[in-house]
Amino acid sequence: MKTKGSVKDNIEPGKWMNLSRIVVGMVLLLSGCAPIKTPTVVETPPALVKLSPSAYPALSDDLNYEGLNHCIQMSLTYLKKVPRDRAFAFGADSYTAAHLIRSLEVFQEFIQARPSADQITARVRSDYAAYRANGLSDKVLFTGYYEPVLKGSLKETPLYHYPLYSRPDDLITVDLSAFSAKYAGETITGRYTGQTLVPYYDRKTIENREIFKGQALAWVGDPVDLFFLHIQGSGKILLDQGKTLNVHYHAANGHPYRSIGKVLIDQGKIPKSEISMQAIRAYLKSHPQEQETILSANPSYVFFKTETDGPLGNLNVPLTPGRSIAVDKKIFPPAALMFIQTQKPVMTEAGQLGTWEDFGRFALNQDTGGAITGPGRADIFWGNGPYAELAAGHLQHRGDMYFLILKPATLP
């Protein structure tokens, strides 16, 4: 049986040629005989740009290397579990996991004597290649996150009736790269209904559905505290039984993250110049009748799991306060050594925000975040406690970020 052909198949050859000329002529007439323009191809600049040694920054560590040895060890723990020949991209260059391991080990050995700023600068310029993050005008916007500590219970009580949920069984995450290479690194989240995948429930729906209550990991007493636990991704629950529960990000509902800070700015409720986590908290506390509406403006919802240790980054190793950095995992090499320069807050004796001061320190790429995308964003993990919450809540400063790797020629 002959299948139905195209329009061309049903026109005699000579008539088809004439028809083609007519169509082309009409196109040229309607376009004013303008030549067809070739679309301009805009090349994406590299996320990391390799520097010449003369362009390296002066290096110093404001923490006098405190905690750096442990942070490096956590990266080594991760790297020693991956294939030794796995490639890690540093801009246009590539290095193996074995190379990263040796690079960190050499650096770790050198800092044991706590070298001066001049000594560490000279060593890095001599033996290490440096790559600058190519953010907006070569600058990176630094923000911060911390580990919230909440009081709670394993059971719902009159005092604790806001739940932390574990990952539901009907939540499905699909790796799109299995369907096409052009979707490498892309995933989609939803729930399976019959013969199709549909978006998962949003925050408001989840919080108002009784069916989820059977999978609560713990219960806390304040919806605003719980919301910021979702934002931070992990924390500790001090249980009324005297124990501590480490809770860690397990999955999200697949809805895009929407900043409630921007919502409050757009609605004229908090001036942009005054926005901070502390300002948002204060507004929500003083306007309890608006809490549900404002919090529901962010449809993204986080499901948790418990861990014996924590908090953990996306490399599944414990984070180090002040040293572990979250960046875009799609474009920056994981577990790699970094150097950052930006500002940090000074806390007053009364526990309030004081002045800001410049600082530089070594850090490692050990985490990621839903709102941390592109080459111009980085999130510093500050730990827990009053200063960590202050720094995480107020830090929104631009600075410089570099990735460091031992030069192949100096590899022992």
SVG drawing of the C-alpha trace seen along z (x, -y; Angstrom):
<svg xmlns="http://www.w3.org/2000/svg" viewBox="-6 -51 64 53">
<polyline fill="none" stroke="black" stroke-width="0.4" points="0.0,0.0 1.4,-3.3 1.6,-5.9 0.5,-9.5 3.3,-11.6 4.2,-15.2 2.7,-18.2 5.7,-18.0 4.9,-14.4 1.5,-15.5 2.8,-18.2 4.4,-17.6 8.1,-18.2 8.0,-21.2 5.2,-22.9 7.0,-22.3 10.0,-24.3 7.8,-27.2 5.9,-27.2 9.2,-27.2 10.3,-30.3 7.1,-32.1 7.3,-31.4 10.9,-32.6 9.9,-35.8 7.1,-36.5 9.3,-36.0 11.9,-38.5 9.1,-41.0 7.6,-40.9 10.9,-41.2 11.9,-44.2 14.6,-42.1 16.5,-42.3 19.3,-39.6 18.7,-36.8 20.6,-37.5 22.6,-34.8 21.7,-34.6 24.5,-35.9 26.0,-33.2 26.8,-34.5 29.5,-32.4 29.2,-31.9 32.3,-33.1 34.1,-30.4 33.2,-30.1 36.8,-30.0 39.6,-32.0 43.2,-30.9 45.5,-33.6 49.2,-34.4 51.2,-34.2 51.6,-38.0 47.7,-38.4 47.4,-36.1 46.0,-37.9 48.0,-38.4 47.0,-35.4 46.3,-35.4 44.0,-33.5 42.0,-35.5 41.4,-32.3 45.1,-31.5 44.4,-28.1 42.0,-27.0 39.7,-24.3 41.4,-24.2 43.1,-20.8 39.8,-19.2 38.1,-20.7 40.8,-19.5 40.5,-16.0 36.8,-16.0 37.4,-16.8 40.0,-14.0 37.5,-11.6 35.2,-12.3 37.9,-12.3 39.3,-8.9 35.9,-7.3 35.7,-8.3 37.6,-6.7 41.2,-8.0 40.9,-8.9 37.7,-10.9 38.1,-14.3 37.3,-17.6 37.0,-20.7 38.8,-23.9 37.6,-26.3 39.1,-25.1 41.5,-22.7 40.9,-19.3 42.5,-17.4 42.0,-13.9 40.8,-13.0 44.3,-11.6 45.7,-15.1 43.3,-16.8 44.1,-14.4 47.9,-15.1 47.3,-18.8 45.3,-18.9 47.8,-16.6 50.8,-18.9 48.9,-22.0 47.8,-20.3 51.3,-19.4 52.6,-22.9 50.1,-24.7 51.0,-22.5 53.6,-25.1 51.1,-27.9 53.0,-29.9 52.9,-33.7 51.0,-35.5 54.2,-36.1 55.2,-32.5 51.8,-31.1 51.6,-33.6 55.0,-32.7 54.3,-29.0 51.0,-29.2 52.5,-31.5 55.3,-29.0 53.5,-25.7 49.8,-26.2 47.6,-27.3 44.9,-29.8 41.6,-30.2 39.3,-33.2 35.6,-32.8 34.2,-34.8 31.1,-36.4 29.5,-39.7 32.3,-42.1 34.6,-39.4 33.0,-39.6 31.1,-37.0 28.1,-37.7 28.7,-36.0 25.8,-35.1 25.8,-32.8 24.0,-29.9 24.1,-28.3 22.8,-25.4 19.6,-26.3 19.0,-24.7 15.3,-24.3 13.5,-22.8 11.1,-20.0 9.6,-16.6 9.3,-13.2 5.5,-13.4 3.0,-16.1 2.1,-18.0 0.2,-21.2 3.6,-23.0 5.1,-21.3 2.7,-20.9 4.6,-21.9 6.1,-18.8 9.3,-18.0 8.5,-15.5 10.6,-12.6 10.7,-12.0 7.3,-10.7 7.0,-7.5 5.3,-9.0 8.0,-11.7 9.8,-10.8 13.0,-12.3 13.9,-11.7 17.4,-12.0 16.8,-13.6 20.3,-12.8 19.1,-9.2 16.8,-10.5 19.3,-12.8 22.9,-14.0 21.7,-17.6 20.0,-17.3 23.2,-16.3 22.9,-17.2 19.2,-18.1 16.5,-16.4 12.7,-16.8 10.6,-16.0 7.0,-15.0 4.6,-12.3 3.3,-9.4 -0.5,-9.3 -1.7,-6.6 0.3,-7.0 1.9,-10.4 4.3,-12.4 2.7,-15.5 4.2,-18.3 4.4,-17.5 2.3,-19.3 3.4,-22.8 4.2,-24.1 0.7,-25.3 -0.9,-22.0 1.7,-19.9 1.2,-21.9 -2.6,-21.4 -2.8,-17.7 -3.3,-15.3 -1.9,-12.4 1.7,-13.6 1.5,-13.7 2.2,-9.9 5.7,-10.5 6.8,-13.3 10.4,-12.9 9.8,-15.5 7.6,-18.4 8.7,-21.9 6.9,-24.9 7.3,-27.7 6.4,-27.8 8.9,-30.6 11.8,-28.7 10.7,-25.7 10.6,-27.7 14.2,-28.9 15.3,-25.4 13.9,-24.5 16.0,-27.4 19.2,-26.3 18.7,-22.7 19.9,-21.1 19.9,-21.7 19.5,-20.2 16.3,-19.5 16.8,-19.6 14.2,-17.0 12.2,-17.3 13.5,-13.8 17.0,-15.4 18.5,-14.0 19.6,-15.8 18.3,-14.9 20.4,-15.9 18.2,-16.5 19.5,-16.9 18.1,-17.8 16.8,-14.6 14.7,-15.9 12.6,-18.9 9.2,-19.0 10.6,-20.3 8.9,-23.7 11.2,-26.7 12.5,-28.5 11.0,-32.0 12.5,-34.5 10.0,-35.8 12.4,-38.6 11.8,-39.8 8.1,-39.4 8.2,-41.6 10.4,-44.2 8.0,-44.1 5.0,-44.7 6.7,-47.6 6.8,-46.0 10.6,-46.0 12.9,-48.5 15.4,-46.8 18.3,-48.5 17.1,-46.9 16.4,-43.3 18.0,-40.5 16.9,-37.2 16.6,-39.1 14.4,-41.7 12.2,-39.1 11.8,-37.2 10.9,-40.4 8.2,-41.3 6.7,-37.8 6.7,-37.7 5.0,-41.1 2.4,-40.2 1.3,-36.6 -1.9,-37.1 0.2,-37.3 2.6,-34.5 0.8,-31.7 0.3,-33.9 3.9,-35.1 5.5,-31.7 3.3,-30.1 4.7,-32.5 7.7,-30.2 6.2,-27.0 9.4,-25.0 9.3,-22.5 12.1,-20.4 11.9,-16.8 14.4,-15.7 16.3,-12.6 18.2,-12.0 21.9,-11.6 24.3,-10.5 26.5,-13.5 26.0,-16.8 25.5,-19.1 26.5,-17.4 27.1,-19.0 26.3,-17.5 29.6,-15.5 28.1,-13.7 30.9,-14.8 30.5,-17.1 30.7,-20.8 33.4,-22.9 32.2,-26.3 33.8,-29.2 35.5,-26.9 32.9,-25.0 31.5,-26.8 28.4,-26.1 28.6,-27.0 27.0,-25.8 27.9,-22.1 27.3,-22.1 30.2,-24.5 32.7,-24.3 35.0,-21.3 33.8,-19.6 36.0,-19.2 38.6,-21.7 40.7,-24.1 39.6,-27.8 40.6,-31.2 37.9,-33.8 38.0,-37.5 35.0,-39.5 33.6,-41.1 32.4,-39.7 30.3,-41.3 31.5,-42.3 29.0,-41.5 28.6,-43.9 28.6,-43.0 24.8,-43.1 24.8,-40.5 23.8,-43.0 25.3,-43.8 28.2,-46.2 30.7,-47.1 32.0,-45.1 35.6,-44.2 37.5,-42.8 38.9,-39.2 40.5,-36.5 40.7,-32.8 41.1,-29.4 38.0,-27.3 36.8,-24.2 33.9,-23.5 31.8,-21.0 28.2,-22.0 25.6,-23.4 22.2,-25.1 19.0,-25.6 19.5,-29.4 23.3,-29.2 23.6,-29.2 26.0,-30.5 29.6,-31.6 28.8,-34.7 27.3,-33.1 28.8,-31.5 27.3,-30.7 29.5,-30.4 28.6,-27.9 29.0,-29.7 28.2,-26.9 25.7,-27.4 25.2,-29.9 24.5,-33.6 27.4,-34.8 26.6,-32.2 23.0,-33.3 24.0,-37.0 26.6,-36.4 24.3,-34.2 21.4,-36.6 23.2,-39.8 26.0,-38.8 25.2,-40.0 28.6,-41.3 30.6,-41.0 34.2,-39.7 36.6,-37.4 36.8,-33.7 39.7,-31.6 40.2,-27.9 43.7,-26.5 45.3,-23.3 48.9,-22.1 50.6,-22.7 51.3,-19.5 55.0,-20.3 55.3,-20.5 53.3,-17.4 55.5,-15.2"/>
</svg>
